[in-house]
Amino acid sequence: MHVADIAGRLPLPEDVRRRLPVPTKQIAVVRLEGVITPAGSPSPRRSGITLEALESTLKKAFALPGLQAVALAISSPGGAPTQSALVADRIRGLAAEHETPVIAFCEDVAASGGYWLACAADEIIAHPTSLVGSIGVVSGGFGLHEAIGRYGIERRLHTAGENKARLDPFQPEREEDVAWLRGELDELHGLFTAWVRERRGSRLAGDESTLFSGEVWTGTRAKELGLIDGLGTLRGVLGSRWPDAKIVTVSSKGSPLGAVLGMLTGGSAAAEASVPAMLRALEDRAAWARFGL
């Protein structure tokens, strides 16, 4: 490994860095995989995309010596809108600070919040079979008031504020609550479409009623609609544009295996968390299932 490559991973003062040999050209690859989750809600054992989890990885990627570009390898069915926006904004901020181009590569799926992340790039590439788009907002839940009635369970809920317990799953759904939810979803959808217009601009080729309908398309169709810029693979595109550059995957510490082992050896705490963890796993699975994955 080149001495400058090693130094690039260390917190050295700027004057020391300037005296180091010029590093080889490098391209940083940051993998954005999984469901985008609300900040603070995942346990340390739960995988997912959050700004908190990605902050150190993104900073390391943009600080790589000899950096030519940052590539985002995206495979996400979406998730929390706020985290989607926060991660995308952080990527744009670092790109401007380091004056570095960003290229997004859509892999299996870059849908909903996953496409929001892709739009943080200056250029979006997808495989012809990738699933891209789903520019919409979804909210789901369950109505359990009849189920608990069958078992003689009485729901007791006390609030201060008439709208404090909207859409409680253990109470009958109210029309006014559904209308409120619809307003929230429409507002979020407007923010999503505004972001896509800002980032894609005149490259968008389809009618907005189609583009922003929540539909998902293959990479081939997404290119025709202007949602992406080209078709290809990460290694193929980067190798062609920067044949003399080293491709480096940047990641934070920790691994999914460690998370699994932590749950298996966590004793009573892990046992207490098992049911919520299973429910979260089902939610995540449902997010992928919407795209047949």
Number of C-alpha atoms within 10 A of each C-alpha: 5 11 11 19 19 12 17 18 13 11 8 10 8 8 8 9 16 9 9 13 12 14 17 15 18 20 24 25 25 23 19 22 21 20 23 27 22 17 14 9 9 15 10 10 18 16 17 18 26 23 23 13 16 19 14 14 20 22 14 19 23 25 15 24 22 17 21 20 24 27 25 26 24 24 24 28 30 28 23 17 20 17 21 26 19 15 23 19 15 17 23 19 13 17 19 11 10 11 13 16 16 24 23 29 31 32 23 22 30 30 30 28 28 29 29 25 26 33 23 27 23 16 18 24 27 30 20 20 16 23 27 34 27 23 22 21 21 11 7 5 8 9 13 13 17 12 11 13 12 8 8 8 11 10 10 7 9 7 8 7 7 7 9 10 14 15 20 17 13 18 17 12 14 11 10 11 15 13 11 12 15 14 12 13 16 13 12 17 20 14 14 23 17 13 16 20 15 11 18 21 13 9 15 20 15 14 9 11 8 11 23 19 14 17 14 22 21 17 29 18 17 26 22 15 18 18 27 27 19 20 20 16 17 22 10 10 16 19 14 10 9 15 12 12 17 17 22 15 16 20 17 13 8 9 11 11 9 11 15 13 11 14 18 11 11 13 10 10 10 15 13 11 13 13 11 10 18 11 11 14 13 12 14 19 14 14 18 18 11 9 15 8 11
